[in-house]
């Protein structure tokens, strides 16, 4: 299978450098990040943290002078860069690392041309940009630490518990709707079909809830019955209705 080629464009003026390693690791799940462009005014002291990340992660700095005070020339340069890459036909998907909602029209334009757009930004990111992306991950969930013990503790603290997951009405509605829409006549849904349905209908990412796999989030939510089939390699789920027990049931193989 041909590996997906991904262009990562970074708005260094509006996102922290601390999560770049986690962003690249996340994108490695989807393909090869063969274009890595970091946009900003590299004469600015505010980008000092980014300067230290360029060479270790093979990122190409794209200089953009601030011609007019108070105007963000970086946005325009990044949009032009994206459109040049779009027409080069050497890219299969885009990743935008920014916390600026002004890029929402760009996301929509790229998707209209058939490109997947992965979004990475801070929790302050406005909802229009988050919703426009094919999938969106908050960079706070991708920050690395050099202390292994602290990293493990942080991973555990980021995971949402049963009550938090079930208290998120948008998440519950998304999961249940995906399961119902992909269910066969017996009410069971293959998790891969559920995942594909979610991916086609929202910018949802399990990483934002502290999980690495959808199956782990499903188990933690206790919203579904679970049936592991094909020697435990395939997960099937079925919505627990109100008349049924609210404790997750794993059907014996």
N, C-alpha and C positions, 0 to 999 in steps of 0.2 A: 504494500500500500504506500502510495506517495505521501511523504510527510508534508503537513501543512506549513506554509511559509508565513511567518507572522512579522509585521512591522510594529515595533514598539516606539511610540512617540511620547516624549516626556515634557511636560510643561513645568520646568524647574522653578518657575516663579511662584507656583501655586501648590506644590506638593513636596513633602519631606523626602530626603534622601534615605532615611532610615529603613525603608521597606523595600528597596530595590532588589535585594537578594531574594526576598520572599516572592516578589512579583515575577522575577525570572524563573524561579522554581515552579510557580503556579502555571506559567505559560508553557513550561516544558511538558506539561501534561497534554497539551493540545497540538504542539508542533515545534518547529525550529524558529527561534527568534533571530532571523538572519539580518534584520535591519533594527538598529538600536540608536535612535537619534534623541539627544537631549537638547532642548531649546531654552535659550535664556541669554541674558547679557552677562557674559563671563568676566566682565570687568567689575561686576558688582560683588561686594563682600558677602552678600546674602547667599551666594551660591558656593561658598567655600566648602561646605559639606559635600556638595555634589561633585566638586572638582576631585575629591579624594576617591570617588566611586567610579570615575570614568574608565581609567585603564584596567583596574581589577575585573570589571564586568564587560569590557569590550564595547563601551558606549561612545558613540561619536558626538562630540560637542558641536552644536549648531549655533554660531554666534549671531545674536540679534541685538543691535545697538538700540538704546532707547532714544529715538530721534526727538521725541517730544515728551516733556515731563508730564507724568500723570496718564499717559497713553500706553497701553500694553501692546507693543509691537510684536511681542512673542506670539500672541494668539494668531495674528495674521500670518506670520512666518510658518507656524506649525500647520495651519490650514492649507497653505500653499504646498508645503512638504507632503501632506497627506494626499492632496489631489495629484501631485506629480507621481507619487507612488501608485495611486489608483490607476492612472493611465499607462504606467510602465508595464503593467500586466505581469509583474514579477512577484506579486504578493497575493496570498490567499485570505488573509485576515489581518485586522488591525487591533492594536492594544493602545489605549490612550490612558496615560497616567497623569491625572490632573484633578483639581478640585474646583474647576471653573465651569459653571453651567453654560457659558457662552459657546462651548463646543457641542452643545446639543444638536444644532442644525447640521454640523459636520457628521455626527454619528448617524443621523437620519439619512443623510446623503450617501454615506458609505454603505449603509444597509440597503438602500434602494438599488445600489449597484451590485448587490448580491454578496457583500462582504460581511463576515462575522466581526463584531466589534466587542472586545473585552474592555471593560472599564475598571480603573483602579483609582481610588481617591479617598479623601478623609471623610469622616462621618458628617462633617459640616456640608458635604456636597449636596446641592439642591436636588430634590426628587426628580425634576424633569430629565436631568442628565442621567441619573441612576436608572430610571425607567426606560430610557431610550436605548441603553446598551443591551447587547445580547445577553451578557452576564456582567454583574458588577460586584466587586469585592472591596470592602473597606480596608485600606492599607494598615490600619491599626492592628488588624488580625494577622498581618504578615511580617511584623517587625521581629527581627532576630535578636538574640541576646547571646553573649559569650559565656554566660554562666549556665551550664547544662542543667543544674538543679533548678535554677530559677526559670529556665525555659520550660521544664516539665510542669512546674507549678503554674506558670502563666497559661500553658495549654489547657490545663485542667480548669482554671478559673474562667477561661473564655467560653468553655462549653456551657450551653444553655441546658438547664435541667428540665424535667418533665413539666413542671408548673409554668415555667417561663415559655416553653414551646407551645403549650396548650393555651396559654394566655394571649398569644400572638394570633389574633383573629384572622389577619391577612394570610399568615403562614398556614393555619389550619384549613382555611378555605381553599388555598392553593393546592395543598397536599390531597385533601379529600376530593376535590374536583378532578385532579389529575388521575387519582385512583379510579374514580367512578367512570371517567371518560374512556379509560383504557381497559376496563374490566371485561372479561369474557362472560359468557352466559352464566357461569357458576359464581360470578362475583369476584373472582381472583384476578389480580393484575400482575404481570411480570414487571419487576422493578425497573428494568431497562426501558420498558415502554412508558412507565411513569416518569422516569428521568427525561426521556426525550420530549414528552408532552410538556413538562415544566420548562425545559430549555427553549421550546418553541413559543412559549406564551408569557415568559417573564424574564427579568434580569436576576432571578434568584440564584444564590450560591450558598452551599452548605458551609463554606468557610466563614461566612458572616455569623454563623451560629456556633462556631467553635468546633466543627466536625470536618473530617476529611472525606467521608463518604456519605451518600444519601441514606444508605442502609442503616448506618449508625444513628443518624438523626431520626429515622423512622422508628427504630427500636426505642430510643430515648423518649419519644413523644407518647408512646403507648396509645396511639390512636388507631392502630391496625392490628389485625391478626396477621401472623407471619407463618409462611410455609416454605421451608427450605427444600428444594427439589433437585433432582439430578445429582445425587450424592453430595448435596449441600453446596453446590456451585451456583444455584440460581434462587433468588429470593422472589417469592410471590406474596402479595399483601392483599388484604380485604378489609374494608372499613368496618370498624366496630360500631354497630348501631346502638341507639339509646337503650334498646331493650336488652342488649347484651351486657356482659360484665365490662367494666372499664379498665380491667387489667389486661395488658397485652398477652396474647396467647400465641405460643409458638407450636404449630401443629407438628407432631412427631412424624418423621419420615418413615 
